[in-house]
Amino acid sequence: MKYFDSLGFSFGSNRFKRSNSSLSPAPSSPTWWVTWNAIATLDEAVVWRDDRLAVIQSHSSSSLPFALSPTQQFVVVGDVWLSQSDALEQPLETRIAPDCSHLQIVAALWERFGTETFELLVGMFALAVWDRDRQVLWMGRDRSGTRTLYYTTSGATRWIAPRLRDLNPYHAKELDSVALRDYLCCAFVPGEQTLWKQVREVRPGAIVRFPGDIQHHYWQLQERVVQPQESLAWHGDRLRHLLAQVVGEYLPPQQPVGVLLSGGLDSSAITAIAAQLHSESIYTFSIHFGRDCPNELEFSSLVAKHCQTQHHILEITFAQMWDHLRETMAVLDNPIGDPLTVPNLLAGRLARQFVAVILNGEGGDPCFGGPKNQPMLLNDLYGAVTNQGELQAYLRSFHKCAIDLPQLLKPEIWAAVKDEPWVFTGDLLSEASYLNRLMALNIKFKGADHILPKVSNLTQAVGLQGRSPLFDRRIVDLSMEIPPEYKLSGVQEKAVLKQAVADLLPAAIVHRPKSGMMVPVQLGFRQYWNKQARRLLLSKDAAIAPYLNPSLMRDWLDYKGDTWGRYGVKLWLLASLELWLQEQERDR
């Protein structure tokens, strides 16, 4: 593997490697889980217990995954990072000590405010709270879904963990066929379902209570357009002020920070604001796939030079893409069939040599109207011509396997799932403006079930903490207050975000059309991975064999009738699923 400076000169990886001595300790991956109602047979890994609940940590660590409230009535377990911890001194009516952990802050808040605590927290969190007096267990996540929390649903015992794989010993290995259907259409599993039938996910902005499995939302994404008569410049100024506040809070004090920089508007905006605000070094990281593949290095290098960052470019070969796919699937919770998973892992591994915190531009498209919504807008205008309903058009907009399901799934699987409801229906049929309906779908599902879990899982796997400022709940809320015509209108995408950062970036970045990071999986399966993919996907012993039709996969591997050049992304999606299932089986 090689990486390059912003001028394109190659350096050996040892020659240019920076010592980690000045970096903060690497954030550890979540290693805790909680059991409710079955603690008699637990081993020495228990770090706290009472008659009905136990907190377990899988290996020794300098920090415990729980905190007790001041009266010790409440036990708060979880993964939490608060971007505004100082602001909580007012509701607590006390000064917060410098060495007070964020978990301890939450425990003190809970004693005063109970479940209303979730509404006070700004940041990333997934928490379980045990009330020792009332014998009630609460679980909750932040509004955007930057952290995950899973729980088993069968029997009297509940097992809860921030990582799905940690629950593998405690549930049957039966797949949820509806979740499988949805994954094949979206390349991720949307909603509270997981690929396992007996495991569910706590939804963003939701609270689940045991006993009773009672669920409610303390926050829901809603359209609330404000000042529609005001100009684009007015809304852009409002967004700019908030962006500066959020990015400033996300910067690690007295530490260098990294940014994953593609050269697109979103990551470039984060880089520019960070460069304006941060007094420490800023490292930017871009990727490409060799000279024979299109890339955006011209734009990322332009931004890096403009913002005076220490820029590094990682070349990822086709061999590395395939060789690291299994490793990547092993650290993901639900499978994610996005070809950027492997590049994200490898870029994160490079970044960890220089920084402990890395920012990204994820969230710009879901919040501010990326061009991928244009097919849906066209279908809304010309539905009578395209002859597609809204749900069908939305599923096809992913360009995955929606139209292939009757042939791809085994007949008995297809018969069982074809009439099952979809989690997208409610938002598609809401009363919000049509564009904001699409934005809500992208934030609630693609954001919370694809983008943010990918960021969290892959950065934690390499010892980084990944932060996504554009998915901050304040940015998300503001996006629903901006008139739709200032987000995506005709061919002008993300107009309000462009307005907000126009003075910070070169015009070539602000006004360039959205292209996206194109991972060359089509070329990969044609020239480099075909034999390996055949062995993986067409084996009678494959984990997907009981569910999928091998003849259609064989046609894809032979590229029969690939008019639109999309077999590569479908094969990557299937290979990711197969390796994810294999790695899950290894954990049992």
C-alpha positions in Angstrom: 0.0 0.0 0.0 1.3 3.5 -0.8 0.2 6.9 0.1 1.1 10.3 -1.4 1.3 13.9 -0.4 -0.8 16.6 -2.0 1.6 17.1 -4.9 1.4 13.4 -5.9 4.9 12.3 -4.8 5.0 8.7 -3.5 6.6 8.0 -0.2 7.2 4.6 1.4 4.8 4.1 4.3 7.6 3.8 7.0 9.5 6.9 5.8 6.5 9.2 6.2 4.9 7.7 9.2 4.2 9.9 12.2 4.6 8.7 15.8 1.4 8.2 17.8 3.1 9.5 21.0 1.2 12.8 20.9 -2.2 11.4 20.1 -5.0 10.8 22.5 -5.6 7.2 23.4 -7.5 5.4 20.7 -11.2 5.2 21.5 -12.0 1.6 22.3 -14.7 -0.3 20.5 -17.8 -1.0 22.6 -17.2 -4.3 24.5 -20.1 -4.3 27.0 -23.4 -5.9 27.1 -26.3 -6.1 29.5 -28.5 -9.0 30.5 -31.9 -8.6 32.1 -33.6 -11.4 33.9 -30.9 -14.1 33.7 -27.8 -13.5 35.7 -27.5 -16.7 37.9 -25.0 -18.5 35.6 -22.8 -15.5 34.5 -19.1 -15.7 34.8 -16.4 -13.4 36.1 -16.7 -11.0 33.2 -19.6 -9.3 35.1 -18.5 -5.8 36.3 -21.8 -4.9 38.0 -24.9 -6.9 39.0 -27.9 -7.0 41.2 -30.8 -9.5 41.4 -32.2 -8.9 37.9 -29.5 -7.1 35.8 -25.8 -7.6 35.1 -23.3 -5.5 33.1 -20.6 -7.5 31.3 -17.4 -6.4 29.8 -15.6 -8.7 27.4 -12.0 -7.7 28.3 -10.2 -5.6 30.9 -10.2 -1.9 30.3 -9.0 1.2 32.0 -12.6 2.5 32.0 -15.8 0.8 33.1 -18.8 0.9 30.7 -21.2 2.2 33.4 -21.7 4.9 36.0 -23.9 5.2 39.1 -26.1 8.2 39.8 -25.3 10.2 42.9 -27.8 8.2 45.1 -26.8 5.0 43.3 -30.5 4.4 42.4 -29.6 4.4 38.6 -27.0 2.5 36.7 -26.2 4.1 33.3 -24.5 1.8 30.8 -23.4 2.9 27.4 -21.3 4.6 24.8 -21.7 8.4 25.0 -19.8 11.5 23.6 -21.4 14.9 24.4 -20.5 17.8 22.3 -21.9 20.3 24.8 -21.1 18.9 28.2 -20.4 22.3 29.7 -23.9 23.5 28.8 -25.4 20.8 31.1 -24.2 22.6 34.2 -27.3 24.8 34.1 -29.9 22.0 34.3 -27.7 20.2 36.8 -27.3 23.4 38.8 -23.8 22.5 39.7 -20.3 22.8 38.2 -19.0 19.8 36.3 -15.6 18.7 37.3 -13.0 18.4 34.6 -12.4 14.7 35.2 -16.1 13.9 35.2 -16.9 11.4 32.5 -19.8 11.9 30.1 -21.4 8.7 31.5 -21.3 10.3 35.0 -22.9 13.4 33.6 -25.7 11.4 32.1 -26.2 9.5 35.4 -26.5 12.7 37.4 -29.0 14.1 34.8 -31.1 10.9 34.9 -31.5 11.2 38.7 -33.1 14.7 38.2 -34.9 14.3 34.9 -35.5 10.6 34.1 -36.3 9.9 30.5 -36.3 13.6 29.7 -32.5 13.3 30.0 -32.4 12.1 26.4 -33.9 15.4 25.2 -31.1 17.3 27.0 -28.2 15.4 25.4 -26.4 16.7 22.3 -23.9 14.3 20.8 -23.5 10.6 20.1 -24.9 8.0 22.5 -26.6 4.6 23.0 -27.6 4.0 26.6 -29.2 1.5 28.9 -30.4 2.8 32.3 -31.4 0.5 35.1 -33.7 1.8 37.9 -32.8 -0.3 40.9 -35.7 0.8 43.0 -38.5 0.4 40.4 -36.8 -2.5 38.6 -37.2 -0.8 35.2 -34.8 -0.9 32.4 -34.7 1.9 29.8 -32.8 1.9 26.5 -32.3 4.9 24.1 -30.3 6.3 21.2 -29.4 9.8 20.0 -31.7 11.4 17.4 -29.6 10.8 14.3 -28.5 7.3 15.1 -24.7 7.8 15.3 -24.5 5.0 17.9 -26.3 1.7 17.7 -28.1 -0.5 20.3 -29.5 -4.0 19.8 -31.6 -6.3 21.9 -32.9 -9.9 21.8 -36.7 -10.4 21.6 -37.3 -14.0 22.5 -38.0 -15.6 25.9 -38.1 -14.0 29.3 -34.4 -12.9 29.2 -33.2 -9.9 27.3 -29.6 -9.4 26.1 -28.6 -5.8 25.0 -25.4 -4.6 23.3 -24.1 -1.8 21.1 -22.6 -4.4 18.7 -24.9 -6.9 17.1 -22.2 -9.6 16.9 -21.9 -9.6 20.7 -25.5 -11.0 20.9 -24.8 -14.0 18.6 -24.6 -16.5 21.5 -28.0 -15.5 22.8 -30.3 -15.9 19.8 -31.2 -18.4 17.1 -29.5 -18.1 13.8 -32.7 -17.9 11.8 -32.7 -15.1 9.2 -35.4 -12.5 9.0 -36.7 -13.0 5.5 -38.2 -9.5 5.3 -34.9 -8.0 6.4 -33.1 -10.0 3.7 -35.5 -8.7 1.1 -34.9 -5.2 2.2 -31.1 -5.6 2.2 -31.2 -6.9 -1.4 -33.1 -3.7 -2.4 -31.1 -1.1 -0.4 -27.7 -2.7 0.4 -28.5 -2.2 4.1 -31.2 -3.3 6.5 -33.6 -0.5 7.3 -35.7 0.1 10.4 -35.7 -1.7 13.7 -35.3 -5.1 12.1 -31.9 -6.8 11.8 -31.0 -9.7 9.7 -31.6 -12.0 12.7 -35.2 -12.8 13.4 -34.8 -12.6 17.2 -32.9 -9.4 17.4 -34.1 -5.8 17.0 -32.5 -2.4 17.0 -33.5 0.6 19.1 -34.4 3.3 16.7 -32.9 6.8 16.7 -34.7 9.2 19.0 -36.6 6.2 20.6 -36.9 4.8 24.1 -37.6 1.2 24.9 -38.7 0.1 28.4 -38.6 -3.3 30.0 -40.6 -5.0 31.4 -43.3 -4.6 28.7 -41.2 -3.9 25.7 -42.9 -0.4 25.6 -41.6 1.9 22.9 -42.0 5.6 22.3 -40.1 8.4 20.6 -38.7 11.4 22.5 -37.9 13.0 19.1 -39.2 12.6 15.6 -38.0 14.2 12.4 -40.7 16.6 11.1 -40.9 19.3 8.5 -41.1 22.7 10.1 -40.4 25.3 7.4 -39.6 28.7 9.0 -39.5 32.1 7.3 -40.3 30.8 3.8 -40.4 34.4 2.6 -36.8 35.0 3.4 -34.1 34.7 0.8 -31.6 32.0 0.0 -28.9 34.2 1.5 -30.8 34.6 4.8 -31.1 30.8 5.1 -27.5 30.3 4.1 -26.3 32.7 6.8 -28.3 30.8 9.4 -26.9 27.5 8.3 -23.3 28.9 8.2 -23.6 30.1 11.8 -24.8 26.6 13.0 -22.1 24.8 10.9 -19.4 26.8 12.6 -20.8 26.0 16.0 -21.2 22.3 15.4 -17.8 21.8 13.7 -16.1 23.8 16.4 -17.6 21.5 19.1 -16.6 18.4 17.1 -12.9 19.4 16.9 -10.7 17.6 19.6 -9.1 20.2 21.9 -5.3 20.5 21.6 -5.1 17.6 19.2 -4.8 17.2 15.5 -7.9 16.3 13.6 -8.4 14.3 10.4 -11.0 14.8 7.6 -12.0 12.2 5.0 -11.8 14.5 1.9 -13.4 13.4 -1.3 -13.3 16.8 -3.0 -17.1 17.1 -3.1 -18.9 20.0 -1.5 -19.8 18.3 1.8 -16.4 17.0 2.9 -14.8 20.2 1.4 -17.1 22.4 3.5 -16.2 20.5 6.7 -12.5 20.8 5.9 -12.7 24.5 5.3 -14.6 25.2 8.5 -12.3 23.1 10.5 -9.3 24.9 9.0 -10.8 28.2 9.9 -11.5 27.2 13.5 -8.8 24.7 14.6 -5.5 25.8 16.0 -3.9 22.3 15.6 -2.8 20.4 12.5 -5.5 19.2 10.1 -4.8 16.0 8.1 -6.9 15.2 5.1 -7.2 11.8 3.5 -8.4 10.9 0.0 -8.5 7.7 -2.0 -8.2 6.5 -5.5 -8.1 3.2 -7.4 -5.2 3.5 -9.7 -4.4 5.4 -12.9 -6.9 3.4 -15.0 -9.9 4.5 -12.9 -11.6 7.9 -12.7 -10.9 9.8 -9.5 -11.5 13.2 -7.9 -8.0 13.8 -6.8 -7.9 17.1 -8.7 -10.6 18.5 -6.5 -9.5 17.0 -3.2 -5.9 18.3 -3.7 -7.3 21.7 -4.6 -9.2 21.9 -1.3 -6.3 20.6 0.6 -4.0 23.2 -0.9 -6.6 25.9 -0.4 -7.1 25.0 3.3 -3.4 24.3 3.9 -4.0 20.8 5.3 -1.5 18.0 5.5 -2.9 15.9 2.7 -2.5 12.2 2.1 -3.8 10.1 -0.8 -4.2 6.4 -0.6 -4.2 4.2 -3.6 -6.3 1.1 -3.2 -5.7 -1.8 -5.5 -8.3 -4.3 -6.8 -6.5 -7.1 -4.8 -6.8 -5.1 -1.6 -10.5 -4.4 -2.2 -11.2 -8.1 -2.3 -8.7 -9.2 0.2 -10.1 -6.9 2.9 -13.8 -7.5 2.2 -14.0 -10.3 4.7 -12.3 -8.3 7.4 -14.6 -5.3 6.8 -17.7 -7.4 7.0 -16.5 -8.9 10.2 -16.6 -5.5 12.0 -20.0 -4.4 10.6 -23.2 -5.0 12.6 -25.8 -5.5 10.0 -24.4 -6.2 6.5 -23.7 -3.1 4.3 -23.3 -3.7 0.6 -21.8 -0.3 -0.1 -18.5 -0.7 -2.1 -17.0 2.1 0.0 -16.9 0.0 3.1 -13.4 -1.4 2.3 -11.9 1.9 1.2 -13.3 3.5 4.4 -11.6 0.9 6.5 -8.3 1.3 4.8 -8.4 5.1 4.8 -9.2 5.0 8.5 -6.2 2.7 9.2 -4.0 5.2 7.4 -5.6 8.2 9.3 -5.0 6.5 12.7 -1.3 7.0 12.2 -1.8 10.7 12.5 -5.1 11.4 14.4 -7.5 9.9 17.0 -10.6 11.8 15.7 -11.7 12.0 12.1 -14.5 14.1 10.6 -16.4 13.4 7.4 -18.9 15.1 5.1 -21.6 12.4 5.4 -25.1 13.9 5.7 -24.9 16.6 3.0 -27.0 14.7 0.5 -29.7 13.5 3.0 -30.1 16.9 4.7 -29.7 19.3 1.8 -31.0 17.7 -1.3 -28.4 15.6 -3.2 -29.0 14.7 -6.9 -29.9 11.1 -6.2 -33.4 12.4 -5.4 -33.9 13.7 -9.0 -35.3 10.4 -10.3 -37.9 10.4 -7.6 -38.9 14.0 -8.4 -39.1 13.1 -12.1 -41.3 10.1 -11.3 -43.6 12.3 -9.2 -44.0 14.6 -12.2 -44.3 11.9 -14.8 -45.7 8.9 -12.9 -48.4 8.4 -15.5 -45.7 7.9 -18.1 -43.3 5.8 -16.0 -46.2 3.7 -14.6 -44.4 3.3 -11.2 -46.0 3.9 -7.9 -44.0 5.9 -5.3 -42.9 2.9 -3.3 -41.8 1.0 -6.4 -39.9 4.1 -7.7 -38.2 4.6 -4.4 -37.0 1.0 -4.2 -35.7 1.2 -7.8 -33.9 4.4 -7.1 -31.3 2.5 -5.1 -30.3 0.7 -8.3 -29.8 -2.6 -6.5 -31.9 -5.8 -6.7 -35.5 -4.5 -6.4 -36.6 -5.5 -9.9 -34.7 -8.9 -9.5 -36.4 -10.1 -6.3 -38.9 -12.6 -7.9 -36.0 -14.3 -9.7 -33.3 -13.8 -7.2 -35.1 -15.1 -4.1 -36.1 -18.8 -3.9 -39.8 -19.2 -4.7 -40.8 -20.0 -1.1 -38.9 -17.0 0.2 -40.4 -14.7 -2.3 -43.9 -16.0 -1.6 -43.3 -15.3 2.1 -42.1 -11.7 1.8 -43.6 -10.2 -1.4 -46.7 -8.8 0.4 -45.0 -7.8 3.6 -45.1 -4.1 4.4 -42.1 -1.8 3.8 -40.8 0.6 6.5 -40.6 3.4 4.0 -44.4 3.7 3.3 -45.3 6.1 6.2 -42.8 8.7 5.2 -43.5 8.4 1.5 -47.2 9.1 2.2 -46.8 11.8 4.8 -48.2 15.3 4.5 -44.7 17.0 4.2 -43.6 18.5 0.9 -42.4 15.8 -1.5 -38.7 16.7 -1.4 -38.7 16.8 2.4 -40.4 13.4 2.5 -37.4 12.1 0.5 -35.0 13.9 2.8 -36.7 12.3 5.8 -36.4 8.8 4.3 -32.7 9.4 3.6 -32.0 10.7 7.1 -34.0 8.1 9.0 -33.0 5.1 7.1 -30.0 5.5 4.8 -28.4 7.8 7.4 -29.2 5.8 10.6 -29.0 2.3 9.1 -26.3 2.6 6.5 -24.0 5.7 6.7 -23.7 6.3 10.4 -23.3 2.6 11.5 -20.7 2.3 8.7 -18.8 5.3 10.1 -19.1 4.1 13.7 -18.1 0.5 13.1 -15.2 1.1 10.7 -13.6 3.9 12.6 -13.8 2.1 15.9 -12.3 -1.0 14.3 -9.1 0.9 13.6 -9.0 2.9 16.9 -10.5 6.2 15.6 -13.5 8.1 16.6 -15.5 9.1 13.6 -17.7 12.2 13.8 -20.3 13.3 11.3 -21.1 17.1 11.8 -23.7 17.2 9.0 -25.7 14.5 10.8 -25.7 16.5 14.1 -29.3 16.7 15.3 -29.2 20.5 15.2 -28.2 20.4 11.5 -30.8 17.8 10.8 -33.5 19.9 12.5 -32.4 23.0 10.7 -32.5 21.2 7.3 -36.3 20.6 7.9 -36.8 24.3 8.5 -35.3 25.4 5.2 -37.7 25.8 2.3 -37.4 22.8 -0.1 -36.7 25.1 -3.1 -33.4 26.1 -1.4 -32.2 22.5 -1.2 -32.9 20.8 -4.6 -34.6 22.8 -7.3 -34.2 21.6 -10.9 -30.6 20.8 -11.6 -29.4 23.0 -8.7 -28.6 20.7 -5.8 -27.8 21.7 -2.2 -28.2 25.4 -3.0 -28.4 26.5 0.7 -25.2 24.6 1.6 -23.4 26.1 -1.3 -24.6 29.6 -0.2 -23.4 28.9 3.3 -19.8 28.1 2.4 -19.3 29.9 -0.9 -16.7 32.3 0.6 -14.7 29.4 2.2 -14.0 27.3 -0.9 -12.7 27.7 -4.5 -15.5 28.3 -7.0 -14.5 25.2 -8.8 -15.6 23.2 -5.7 -18.8 25.1 -4.9 -20.2 25.0 -8.5 -19.0 21.6 -9.6 -21.7 19.0 -10.3 -22.1 16.1 -7.8 -20.3 13.0 -9.1 -19.9 10.8 -6.1 -17.0 8.4 -5.3 -17.2 5.7 -7.9 -15.8 2.5 -6.7 -14.9 0.4 -9.8 -16.7 -2.8 -8.8 -17.9 -3.3 -12.3 -14.4 -3.6 -13.6 -13.4 -5.5 -10.5 -15.8 -8.4 -11.1 -15.1 -8.5 -14.8 -11.3 -8.6 -14.6 -10.1 -9.4 -11.1 -12.6 -11.1 -8.8 -14.7 -13.3 -11.0 -13.2 -16.6 -10.0 -13.2 -15.8 -6.3 -16.8 -14.6 -6.5 -17.9 -17.8 -8.3 -16.4 -19.9 -5.5 -17.9 -17.7 -2.9 -21.5 -17.2 -4.2 -22.2 -20.4 -6.2 -21.0 -22.9 -3.7 -23.7 -25.4 -2.4 -22.4 -24.7 1.1 -22.7 -20.9 0.8 -24.6 -19.3 3.6 -26.9 -17.6 1.1 -27.6 -20.9 -0.8 -30.9 -21.6 1.0 -32.3 -18.2 0.1 -31.1 -17.2 -3.4 -31.3 -18.5 -6.9 -27.8 -19.5 -8.1 -28.7 -19.4 -11.8 -29.4 -15.6 -11.7 -26.1 -15.0 -9.9 -24.4 -17.1 -12.5 -25.9 -14.9 -15.2 -24.6 -11.8 -13.4 -21.1 -13.3 -13.1 -21.2 -14.0 -16.9 -22.5 -10.4 -17.5 -25.4 -11.6 -19.6 -27.6 -8.6 -20.6 -26.0 -6.0 -18.3 -27.4 -3.1 -20.3 -27.0 -0.5 -17.6 -23.7 -1.7 -16.2 -25.1 -2.5 -12.7 -24.1 -6.1 -12.2 -21.0 -5.1 -10.3 -22.8 -3.4 -7.5 -25.3 -6.3 -7.2 -22.4 -8.8 -7.0 -20.6 -6.7 -4.4 -23.8 -6.6 -2.4 -24.1 -10.4 -2.5 -20.5 -11.0 -1.8 -20.7 -8.7 1.2 -23.7 -10.5 2.5 -22.1 -14.0 2.1 -19.0 -13.0 3.9 -20.9 -11.2 6.7 -23.0 -14.4 7.3 -19.8 -16.5 7.4 -18.2 -14.2 9.9 -21.3 -14.2 12.1 -21.2 -18.0 12.1 -17.6 -17.9 13.3 -18.7 -16.0 16.4 -21.1 -18.6 17.5 
